[in-house]
Amino acid sequence: MAYYYLVAQLPSLSYGQAAPMGSKAFIDLCKTALTPEDSVFLDFCTLDPWALAPGTGVASAAELAAPEFFAKWYAWERTLRLNLARYRASRVKRDAPADVNDYPVDAAAAAKAASAMDSPLEAEIFLDEARWQAIEAFQGLDYFDRNTVYAYLLKLLLIERRSAFRADEGFSEYKGLYAAVMEAARGPVSETSTESGERQ
């Protein structure tokens, strides 16, 4: 079924820019516009490929009717994550996951490129941009199809994830943890310490 009115009114999305609405607000909008059959698959829109992936049994009531869009998205994200795990395992000289494969090729390539980056933040942004491109590819050419709606929701989730990356806050938290570790390394304060906090 085509959703001309819903899709036509959606503001454009750009990764790295503020979202025009939150994912929860968009889901509420979709529930008033989608058929009940298509609304079921809003729950399949997740960045975790194991959360509701077809074949896991978690969403078995809708699995058989799930659009191919989700099978492609879950396969892509699983390949990405398993390849990331493989490169991380290699760095610490541990065994890689047994079920790693290199298909889709672009997912495996994105994992390899991100693993070579020095900055974790830059790597995460790079990976989310690769996810964005994959979602657009899986959306298909029928712009008013339900897949456009599902792709839009996934993109909103990526934008929300991006907004959670705050380098300043991360560095501040790191400094706090470092100070706590250094304090713990000094050992416990003696019970006979002076009121000024000097250790005996």
ZARO-315548 format. One record per residue (C-alpha): x, y, z. Coordinates in steps of 0.05 Angstrom, whole numbers, plus 5000, padded with zeros to 4 digits. Example, Ala and Ser with C-alpha at 12.3 -4.5 7.8 and 13.67 -1.06 7.14 Angstrom:
2
+------+------+------+
:   xx :   yy :   zz :
+------+------+------+
: 5246 : 4910 : 5156 :
: 5273 : 4979 : 5143 :
+------+------+------+
END
This chain:
200
+------+------+------+
:   xx :   yy :   zz :
+------+------+------+
: 5000 : 5000 : 5000 :
: 5024 : 5070 : 4983 :
: 5026 : 5124 : 5037 :
: 5025 : 5187 : 4996 :
: 4999 : 5235 : 5049 :
: 5044 : 5210 : 5105 :
: 5108 : 5207 : 5065 :
: 5096 : 5274 : 5029 :
: 5091 : 5312 : 5094 :
: 5155 : 5283 : 5125 :
: 5212 : 5334 : 5132 :
: 5277 : 5312 : 5101 :
: 5330 : 5282 : 5146 :
: 5405 : 5292 : 5146 :
: 5453 : 5254 : 5189 :
: 5488 : 5300 : 5238 :
: 5432 : 5351 : 5239 :
: 5376 : 5357 : 5290 :
: 5316 : 5313 : 5277 :
: 5249 : 5348 : 5263 :
: 5216 : 5300 : 5312 :
: 5233 : 5244 : 5359 :
: 5225 : 5171 : 5342 :
: 5169 : 5162 : 5392 :
: 5130 : 5220 : 5362 :
: 5140 : 5191 : 5293 :
: 5115 : 5123 : 5315 :
: 5052 : 5156 : 5343 :
: 5042 : 5191 : 5277 :
: 5051 : 5126 : 5238 :
: 5001 : 5089 : 5281 :
: 4947 : 5137 : 5257 :
: 4968 : 5132 : 5184 :
: 4991 : 5060 : 5171 :
: 4946 : 5000 : 5164 :
: 4946 : 4954 : 5226 :
: 4983 : 4902 : 5184 :
: 5040 : 4951 : 5168 :
: 5040 : 4983 : 5237 :
: 5062 : 4916 : 5266 :
: 5130 : 4924 : 5233 :
: 5145 : 4990 : 5268 :
: 5170 : 4945 : 5325 :
: 5220 : 4914 : 5276 :
: 5253 : 4982 : 5267 :
: 5313 : 4974 : 5312 :
: 5388 : 4985 : 5309 :
: 5399 : 4919 : 5345 :
: 5399 : 4863 : 5293 :
: 5385 : 4811 : 5346 :
: 5328 : 4846 : 5382 :
: 5271 : 4828 : 5335 :
: 5306 : 4796 : 5277 :
: 5266 : 4746 : 5236 :
: 5285 : 4676 : 5257 :
: 5298 : 4692 : 5330 :
: 5227 : 4675 : 5351 :
: 5220 : 4741 : 5388 :
: 5170 : 4769 : 5339 :
: 5145 : 4703 : 5311 :
: 5073 : 4728 : 5302 :
: 5095 : 4775 : 5247 :
: 5159 : 4742 : 5222 :
: 5130 : 4707 : 5162 :
: 5099 : 4770 : 5135 :
: 5158 : 4816 : 5149 :
: 5180 : 4857 : 5089 :
: 5246 : 4838 : 5056 :
: 5271 : 4907 : 5078 :
: 5282 : 4880 : 5148 :
: 5317 : 4816 : 5127 :
: 5366 : 4859 : 5088 :
: 5376 : 4909 : 5144 :
: 5387 : 4856 : 5198 :
: 5435 : 4817 : 5154 :
: 5475 : 4880 : 5139 :
: 5479 : 4902 : 5212 :
: 5497 : 4832 : 5237 :
: 5554 : 4828 : 5186 :
: 5578 : 4897 : 5208 :
: 5578 : 4879 : 5282 :
: 5609 : 4810 : 5274 :
: 5665 : 4839 : 5232 :
: 5677 : 4893 : 5284 :
: 5681 : 4838 : 5336 :
: 5731 : 4800 : 5292 :
: 5778 : 4860 : 5286 :
: 5773 : 4876 : 5360 :
: 5787 : 4803 : 5377 :
: 5847 : 4804 : 5331 :
: 5876 : 4865 : 5367 :
: 5873 : 4830 : 5435 :
: 5893 : 4763 : 5407 :
: 5827 : 4727 : 5421 :
: 5785 : 4681 : 5378 :
: 5738 : 4716 : 5329 :
: 5664 : 4699 : 5327 :
: 5653 : 4634 : 5289 :
: 5597 : 4660 : 5244 :
: 5633 : 4720 : 5214 :
: 5623 : 4729 : 5139 :
: 5640 : 4784 : 5089 :
: 5571 : 4793 : 5059 :
: 5543 : 4844 : 5049 :
: 5611 : 4868 : 5025 :
: 5599 : 4941 : 5043 :
: 5582 : 4923 : 5115 :
: 5647 : 4883 : 5122 :
: 5686 : 4940 : 5089 :
: 5656 : 4991 : 5136 :
: 5676 : 4950 : 5196 :
: 5747 : 4943 : 5170 :
: 5754 : 5018 : 5157 :
: 5725 : 5037 : 5225 :
: 5772 : 4989 : 5260 :
: 5832 : 5025 : 5231 :
: 5810 : 5093 : 5258 :
: 5845 : 5122 : 5319 :
: 5786 : 5161 : 5345 :
: 5728 : 5120 : 5373 :
: 5681 : 5178 : 5362 :
: 5701 : 5186 : 5289 :
: 5693 : 5111 : 5280 :
: 5623 : 5111 : 5309 :
: 5602 : 5169 : 5265 :
: 5632 : 5135 : 5204 :
: 5594 : 5071 : 5220 :
: 5528 : 5108 : 5229 :
: 5538 : 5143 : 5162 :
: 5549 : 5074 : 5131 :
: 5486 : 5049 : 5164 :
: 5448 : 5109 : 5136 :
: 5470 : 5093 : 5066 :
: 5451 : 5020 : 5073 :
: 5382 : 5038 : 5098 :
: 5372 : 5084 : 5038 :
: 5393 : 5028 : 4992 :
: 5344 : 4978 : 5024 :
: 5287 : 5028 : 5021 :
: 5278 : 5016 : 4947 :
: 5253 : 5060 : 4891 :
: 5180 : 5065 : 4910 :
: 5183 : 5129 : 4950 :
: 5113 : 5124 : 4979 :
: 5119 : 5051 : 4999 :
: 5118 : 5027 : 5072 :
: 5193 : 5015 : 5068 :
: 5203 : 5090 : 5064 :
: 5167 : 5097 : 5130 :
: 5209 : 5042 : 5163 :
: 5273 : 5073 : 5135 :
: 5253 : 5141 : 5162 :
: 5244 : 5113 : 5231 :
: 5312 : 5078 : 5229 :
: 5344 : 5144 : 5207 :
: 5311 : 5180 : 5266 :
: 5341 : 5127 : 5312 :
: 5409 : 5140 : 5282 :
: 5402 : 5215 : 5291 :
: 5382 : 5204 : 5364 :
: 5442 : 5158 : 5373 :
: 5487 : 5212 : 5342 :
: 5460 : 5265 : 5390 :
: 5483 : 5220 : 5448 :
: 5556 : 5226 : 5425 :
: 5583 : 5283 : 5466 :
: 5658 : 5285 : 5466 :
: 5662 : 5338 : 5521 :
: 5618 : 5298 : 5568 :
: 5655 : 5235 : 5552 :
: 5722 : 5267 : 5568 :
: 5694 : 5296 : 5633 :
: 5669 : 5228 : 5653 :
: 5737 : 5198 : 5636 :
: 5772 : 5249 : 5681 :
: 5724 : 5233 : 5738 :
: 5736 : 5158 : 5731 :
: 5811 : 5170 : 5727 :
: 5810 : 5211 : 5791 :
: 5770 : 5158 : 5826 :
: 5819 : 5104 : 5805 :
: 5878 : 5145 : 5828 :
: 5845 : 5158 : 5895 :
: 5831 : 5084 : 5904 :
: 5903 : 5068 : 5886 :
: 5928 : 5112 : 5943 :
: 5895 : 5064 : 5992 :
: 5844 : 5074 : 6048 :
: 5848 : 5133 : 6095 :
: 5874 : 5115 : 6163 :
: 5823 : 5118 : 6221 :
: 5873 : 5162 : 6257 :
: 5874 : 5214 : 6202 :
: 5870 : 5286 : 6223 :
: 5808 : 5327 : 6209 :
: 5843 : 5360 : 6151 :
: 5844 : 5292 : 6115 :
: 5919 : 5280 : 6120 :
: 5939 : 5207 : 6120 :
: 5982 : 5183 : 6179 :
+------+------+------+
END
